[in-house]
Amino acid sequence: MQRLGDRVRLEFEQTFMFYLPRICEHCLNPSCVASCPSGAMYKRSEDGIVLVDQDRCRGWRMCVTGCPYKKVYFNHKTGKAEKCTMCYPRIEVGMPTVCSETCVGRLRYLGVVLYDAERVGEAAAVADERDLYGAQLGVFLDPEDPEVRAAALRDGVPDRWVESARRSPVHALAVRHRVALPLHPEYRTMPMVWYIPPLSPVVDALASTGHDGEDAGNLFGAIDTLRIPVEYLAELFTAGDPAPVEASLRTLAAMRSHMRRINLGQEPDPSIAESAGTDPERIEELYRLLALAKYEDRYVIPTAYGVDDADRGVIDEIGCSLDYEGGPGMGGMGASHGRALGPPLGEASGRPDPAGVETFHALRMRQTSDAPADRDDLRGRVNLLNWDGNGRPEGLFPGEHGPGEHGPGERRADREEDR
């Protein structure tokens, strides 16, 4: 009989891990807004972004406990509640959020989703939790529908918003292809940040058994038999209903198998797409969106009312709204480097304090110089920990020196002349 410790060890070795970056969901039915007694927390009618009015906030912190996603924070220095602002100054001028634009894997998409505001309460109140995912899909409107376009025109919605909704990658992933799913719909807040479940554990599990992890038949069979991952993902994204998760994974598996045949020069097999409930044209459309989409295809953001392209330069260097001294962001640049529009990051927002890491160049200069390395010795060098990816800072590449700066050898010669 197998010992309990051995069974636990074997089960642990079969587990998998994936990253799930979470931000404020900017819900259609936000519980933080409902729990704020001062009315400081509000949802903007023009774009649906949830914000905190710092003048009205009294620091009662009911919004902190009211958010089921735990994405409202209390600033003990100011006595105010703070949260992700969806980088609304950037959104208003048609630019993506900082976290989306700086995502190395190009995994974040931003777009407009039209919805019927009068049906939000009804959708959030469905009796069965497993029906919440479908209920929220029913709230979304089809921008291709002539009646929706006519209603938008009647209500004064600009054409650029309707056109952006038609090209929206978020609408395509969530509604057209049904591969993106909401996070914890059982909270009944109607979240608007959706996720594509990972297929990698299924592929890895197949490859470890010696089978072809890219074959459609193997992939579909593995999705049906890998009970724990699918059920776990269903608890995350569909209130325990595995059917939408399996459908999403089957579509992703079909895309993987279909595109492999094309890339290998083999004859496309329409049955692969049909087995996932789609067609080859949609499969290739999904592949272009997930693997080949350019910047303008991943971020389809219309400008706000009365905003034109001339305002983009003013907002260009604004960083994450949560990145300030003592804040929950990851930068920790300090409020002293902020601008009037917020606490930005990066080389253009003031010279940052040196990070607590000695770079290769600093170490070399300290070991080869007769004098201790000071701040001036690091001119022309860039600490990548403090760089936000915007622009081309001086010293980023070897051999570049700013005005009046010299290479390490020249600096040593200058010191010899001074002595």
Secondary structure, DSSP 8 states (H G I E B T S, - for coil): ---HHHHHHHHHHT-------------SS-HHHHH-TTS-EEE-TTT--EEE-TTT-----HHHHH-TT--EEEETTTTEEEE--TTHHHHHTT---HHHHT-TT----EE---B-GGGHHHHHT-SSGGGHHHHHHHHB--TT-HHHHHHHHHTT--HHHHHHHHT-HHHIIIIIS---EES-GGG-S----EE----HHHHHHHHHTTS-TT-HHHHHHHHHH-HHHHHHHHHHHSTT-HHHHHHHHHHHHHHHHHHHHHHTT----HHHHHHTTS-HHHHHHHHIIIII--HHHHEE----TT--GGGHHHHTT---TT-STTSSSS----GGG-BTTB---SGGG------SS--HHHHHHHHH-SS---GGGGTT---GGG--S-S--TTSSTT---TT---HHHHHHHHHHH-
